[in-house]
Amino acid sequence: MNRLNESIRAYLLLLAVAAGFVILGCERKETLLDVDTPGTSVEVERSTDTGEVDVSITDKD
């Protein structure tokens, strides 16, 4: 009986985690520009939900 309770608890925990992922969702972005050079990397992304544009510049040192 104790193993059955542990299985039910594990199943309920899994359901709670899955529900959390569904509620939070994931941010959908599309890459508009991705430029790699020897010294830096530039990436421009746009959110498909809000239209907000993010620019990321990374130094490769």
C-alpha positions as CSV (number, residue, x, y, z in Angstrom):
1,M,0.0,0.0,0.0
2,N,2.9,2.3,0.8
3,R,4.4,1.8,-2.7
4,L,1.0,2.7,-4.2
5,N,0.9,6.0,-2.3
6,E,4.5,6.8,-3.4
7,S,3.5,6.1,-7.0
8,I,0.5,8.4,-6.8
9,R,2.5,11.1,-5.2
10,A,5.1,10.9,-8.0
11,Y,2.4,11.0,-10.6
12,L,0.8,14.0,-9.0
13,L,4.1,15.8,-8.8
14,L,4.7,15.1,-12.5
15,L,1.3,16.5,-13.3
16,A,2.0,19.6,-11.3
17,V,5.4,20.2,-13.1
18,A,3.8,19.6,-16.5
19,A,1.0,22.1,-15.6
20,G,3.6,24.6,-14.6
21,F,5.3,24.4,-18.0
22,V,2.0,24.7,-19.8
23,I,1.0,27.8,-17.8
24,L,4.3,29.5,-18.2
25,G,4.7,28.6,-21.8
26,C,7.8,29.3,-23.8
27,E,8.8,32.5,-25.4
28,R,8.7,32.2,-29.2
29,K,11.3,34.1,-31.1
30,E,12.5,34.2,-34.6
31,T,16.1,35.0,-35.6
32,L,16.2,37.9,-38.0
33,L,20.0,38.2,-38.3
34,D,22.9,36.1,-37.0
35,V,26.4,37.4,-37.9
36,D,29.6,35.6,-36.7
37,T,32.9,37.3,-37.1
38,P,36.4,36.4,-35.8
39,G,36.0,39.0,-32.9
40,T,32.3,39.2,-32.2
41,S,28.9,37.7,-32.7
42,V,25.7,39.6,-33.4
43,E,22.3,38.1,-33.1
44,V,19.0,39.9,-33.7
45,E,15.8,38.2,-32.6
46,R,12.1,39.2,-32.7
47,S,9.4,37.9,-30.4
48,T,6.5,36.5,-32.5
49,D,4.0,37.3,-29.7
50,T,4.9,41.0,-29.0
51,G,7.1,42.1,-31.9
52,E,9.8,43.2,-29.4
53,V,13.3,43.1,-31.0
54,D,16.4,41.9,-29.0
55,V,20.0,42.5,-30.1
56,S,22.7,40.4,-28.5
57,I,26.4,41.2,-29.1
58,T,29.0,38.7,-27.8
59,D,32.8,39.2,-27.7
60,K,34.8,36.1,-28.6
61,D,37.9,36.5,-26.5
